[in-house]
Amino acid sequence: MPPKPLLPRAQMPVSAPERPMFDLPKGACDAHVHMVAGPEDFPLWDGRVEDPAGGDFDTWLDRFAKHQAVLGLERAVIVHSILYGADNSVTVETVRRLGPDVARGIGLVRDDVDDATLDRLATQNIVGVRLNYVHGGVLSWEGVKAMAPRLAERGMHVQMLLNTHRHLEDLAGDMARLPVPVVLDHFGWPDLSLGVDEPGFAALKRLVGDGQVWVKLSGTYRLCRAPYDQADEAILSLIQANAERCLWASDWPHLMLADADLPDAGQLLNRFLKLVGQSRTLSRILVDNPARLYGFV
């Protein structure tokens, strides 16, 4: 058998992010981060496209703690990375180590996941499952629709990565009818050059405005270059549509960059703070909304 080809290694996140321009409200949450570690701690999925940057699990927990402390964030949602396939061990253990006052998890399951697995994940503070509609993976849209009633029974929701301009017009009707909350990553990963009235993004604004989906104001660095101002109009349009369905997230430690530049999470946060300011909207997006959706007390 030929040797397994070597995979590229992810870049290390910025070690000392830029500090926020002002103090964040108490209970502020980063609603989308990943935790990684080497295969000596948690087995990597054979179908992955890269390996995580170096460091064991404790080292990565320390890096994450610094990320949170510098940015003034007190809570986090740990989103399971496809680097580990449907083995949620690294995410479950991260949530356990951080504790229920600090962390919730989003897991990755297959279409044929059994009830026992969903039950176990729910007891481990895994509050949702993720579907990657852009790159594929181990869970399909048909699988999500079939699974949704079982998720609802357990108080879990669906998180999706899609492209508004490619997918949302087709999916919006089914999405609105799901019996569980739907959370869209990276504000729908739009093509910013098409503007906020592009039909797919207009559908996103309508769904958000009607309270039928939640949206993470994250991943701007995947869509445009620093200082990320090209995303301002799209982000503000979603906040204006319904600030009570918006969340903020850093996407730390910025896996699978492709052609994007490695960002400074502090710069991403400061761009958001510049848009929103020290306002009731800021507290709603950073504190109240994630507390309600993810069950923080």
C-alpha positions in Angstrom: 0.0 0.0 0.0 1.4 3.4 -0.9 2.2 5.8 2.0 -0.6 8.2 2.9 0.2 11.7 1.4 1.2 14.4 3.7 -1.4 17.0 4.4 -0.8 20.8 4.8 -0.8 22.0 8.3 -3.1 24.8 9.4 -1.6 28.2 10.4 -1.2 29.0 14.1 -3.6 31.7 15.2 -2.3 35.1 16.2 -0.7 34.7 19.7 -1.5 38.2 20.9 -4.7 39.6 19.3 -5.5 43.3 19.2 -7.4 44.4 22.3 -10.9 45.6 22.0 -11.5 49.4 21.7 -13.7 49.2 24.8 -14.7 46.7 27.5 -17.3 44.1 26.4 -20.5 43.6 28.5 -20.4 40.9 31.1 -21.2 37.5 29.7 -20.1 38.3 26.2 -20.0 35.1 24.0 -17.9 34.1 21.0 -20.5 32.0 19.2 -18.3 30.1 16.9 -14.8 28.7 17.7 -13.2 25.4 17.0 -10.9 23.3 19.3 -8.1 21.2 17.9 -5.3 19.0 19.1 -2.9 16.6 17.6 -3.8 12.9 16.8 -2.0 11.8 20.0 -5.0 13.3 21.9 -7.9 12.9 19.5 -7.9 10.9 16.2 -8.2 12.9 13.0 -10.6 12.0 10.2 -9.1 10.3 7.2 -11.1 12.5 4.9 -9.8 15.8 6.3 -8.1 18.4 4.0 -5.5 19.6 6.5 -3.9 18.9 9.8 -4.2 21.2 12.8 -1.3 23.4 13.8 1.0 22.0 16.4 0.3 21.5 20.1 -1.4 19.1 22.4 -4.9 19.5 23.9 -3.7 21.4 27.0 -1.7 23.8 24.9 -4.7 24.6 22.7 -6.9 25.1 25.8 -4.3 27.6 27.0 -4.3 29.4 23.7 -8.0 29.6 23.7 -8.1 30.9 27.3 -5.7 33.7 26.2 -7.9 34.5 23.2 -10.9 34.8 25.5 -9.1 36.9 28.1 -7.5 39.4 25.7 -10.8 40.0 23.9 -12.9 40.1 27.1 -15.1 37.2 26.2 -16.6 35.0 29.0 -18.6 32.3 27.0 -18.1 30.3 23.9 -19.7 27.9 21.5 -17.3 25.2 20.4 -18.2 24.1 16.9 -16.9 20.6 16.0 -14.4 20.6 13.2 -14.7 18.3 10.2 -11.0 17.6 10.8 -12.3 15.0 13.3 -15.2 13.7 11.2 -18.2 12.5 13.3 -16.0 11.7 16.3 -17.0 14.5 18.6 -14.6 13.7 21.4 -12.4 16.8 21.1 -15.5 19.1 21.2 -17.2 17.2 24.0 -14.1 17.2 26.1 -13.5 20.9 25.5 -17.1 21.7 26.6 -16.6 19.5 29.7 -13.3 21.1 30.6 -14.6 24.7 30.2 -17.8 23.9 32.2 -21.5 24.6 31.6 -21.2 28.2 32.7 -18.7 28.9 29.9 -19.3 26.6 27.0 -21.8 24.8 24.7 -21.0 22.6 21.8 -22.2 22.0 18.2 -21.6 18.4 17.1 -21.2 16.7 13.8 -23.3 13.5 13.1 -24.1 11.3 10.2 -27.5 11.0 8.5 -28.1 7.6 10.2 -27.2 8.8 13.8 -29.1 6.8 16.4 -31.2 8.1 19.3 -28.7 6.9 21.8 -25.9 9.0 20.3 -28.2 12.1 20.2 -29.2 11.5 23.8 -25.6 11.2 24.9 -24.6 14.4 23.0 -27.5 16.3 24.6 -26.4 15.3 28.1 -22.9 16.6 27.2 -24.1 20.1 26.5 -24.0 19.6 22.7 -26.9 21.8 21.7 -26.9 21.4 18.0 -25.6 19.7 14.9 -23.8 21.2 11.9 -24.4 20.8 8.2 -21.8 22.0 5.7 -23.7 22.7 2.6 -20.7 24.3 0.9 -18.0 21.6 1.2 -20.1 18.6 2.0 -19.1 16.2 4.8 -20.9 13.5 6.7 -24.4 15.1 7.1 -26.8 15.9 4.2 -29.8 18.3 4.0 -32.1 15.4 3.5 -30.6 13.9 6.7 -31.2 17.1 8.6 -34.8 17.3 7.5 -35.4 13.7 8.6 -33.5 14.2 11.9 -35.1 17.6 12.8 -38.0 16.2 14.9 -35.6 14.1 16.9 -33.4 17.2 17.5 -36.5 19.1 18.6 -37.3 16.5 21.2 -33.9 17.0 22.7 -33.9 20.8 22.6 -31.2 20.8 19.9 -30.9 22.9 16.7 -29.4 22.9 13.2 -26.4 25.0 12.3 -25.6 25.4 8.6 -22.8 26.7 6.4 -24.1 27.7 2.9 -23.8 30.4 0.3 -26.8 32.7 0.1 -26.2 33.5 -3.6 -26.1 29.8 -4.5 -28.3 28.0 -2.1 -30.7 30.0 0.0 -33.5 30.7 -2.5 -33.9 26.9 -2.9 -33.7 26.1 0.8 -35.6 29.0 2.4 -39.0 27.4 2.4 -37.9 24.1 3.9 -35.7 26.0 6.4 -38.6 28.0 7.7 -40.7 24.9 8.2 -38.1 23.0 10.2 -39.3 22.3 13.8 -36.0 23.5 15.2 -34.0 26.7 15.2 -31.7 27.2 12.2 -28.4 29.0 12.7 -26.4 30.2 9.6 -22.7 30.5 9.8 -20.7 33.5 8.5 -23.8 35.6 7.7 -24.6 33.2 4.9 -21.2 33.4 3.2 -22.4 35.7 0.5 -20.7 37.1 -2.5 -20.3 40.6 -1.3 -19.9 42.0 -4.8 -23.5 41.1 -5.5 -24.8 43.5 -2.8 -27.5 43.1 -0.1 -30.4 43.0 -2.6 -29.2 39.9 -4.4 -32.1 37.4 -4.2 -30.3 34.9 -1.9 -29.2 37.5 0.5 -32.6 39.2 0.4 -34.1 35.8 1.4 -31.6 35.7 4.3 -32.7 39.2 5.5 -36.3 38.2 5.2 -35.8 35.0 7.2 -33.8 36.9 9.9 -36.4 39.6 10.0 -39.2 37.1 10.5 -37.3 35.4 13.3 -37.1 32.2 11.3 -33.3 31.8 11.3 -30.4 33.0 13.4 -27.2 34.3 11.8 -23.6 34.5 13.0 -21.8 37.8 12.1 -18.6 35.9 11.6 -16.0 34.9 9.0 -15.7 38.3 7.3 -12.0 37.5 6.7 -13.1 34.7 4.4 -15.0 37.2 2.2 -12.8 40.3 2.1 -9.4 41.6 3.1 -8.6 43.7 6.2 -9.9 46.1 7.4 -13.0 44.0 6.5 -15.1 47.1 5.8 -16.5 45.6 2.6 -18.7 43.4 4.8 -20.2 46.4 6.7 -23.3 46.9 4.6 -24.3 43.2 4.7 -23.7 43.0 8.5 -25.6 46.2 9.2 -28.5 45.1 7.0 -28.9 41.9 9.0 -28.7 43.8 12.3 -31.3 46.2 11.0 -33.5 43.3 9.9 -33.6 41.8 13.4 -30.8 42.3 16.0 -32.5 39.7 18.2 -31.5 37.0 15.7 -27.8 38.0 15.4 -24.7 36.5 17.1 -21.1 37.5 16.9 -18.2 35.1 16.5 -14.5 35.0 15.7 -14.2 31.6 14.0 -10.9 31.1 16.0 -8.4 29.5 15.2 -9.3 30.1 11.6 -9.1 26.6 10.0 -9.0 25.7 6.3 -8.2 29.3 5.2 -7.9 28.4 1.5 -7.1 31.8 -0.2 -8.0 33.9 2.9 -5.4 35.7 5.0 -5.0 34.6 8.6 -6.9 37.3 10.6 -6.3 38.9 14.0 -9.4 38.0 16.0 -9.1 41.3 17.8 -9.3 43.2 14.6 -12.4 41.3 13.6 -14.0 42.1 16.9 -13.0 45.8 16.7 -14.6 46.1 13.3 -17.8 44.8 14.7 -17.5 47.1 17.8 -17.0 50.1 15.4 -20.3 49.2 13.6 -22.4 48.7 16.7 -20.7 50.9 19.4 -21.5 50.7 23.1 -25.2 50.2 22.7 -28.1 48.0 23.7 -27.7 46.2 20.4 -24.2 45.2 21.4 -25.3 43.6 24.6 -28.2 41.9 22.8 -25.8 40.4 20.2 -23.0 39.4 22.5 -24.9 38.4 25.6 -28.7 38.1 25.4 -29.0 36.3 22.1 -26.4 33.6 22.8 -27.7 33.1 26.3 -31.2 32.5 24.9 -30.2 30.3 22.0 -27.6 28.2 23.8 -29.1 28.0 27.2 -26.6 30.0 29.2 -28.0 31.1 32.6 
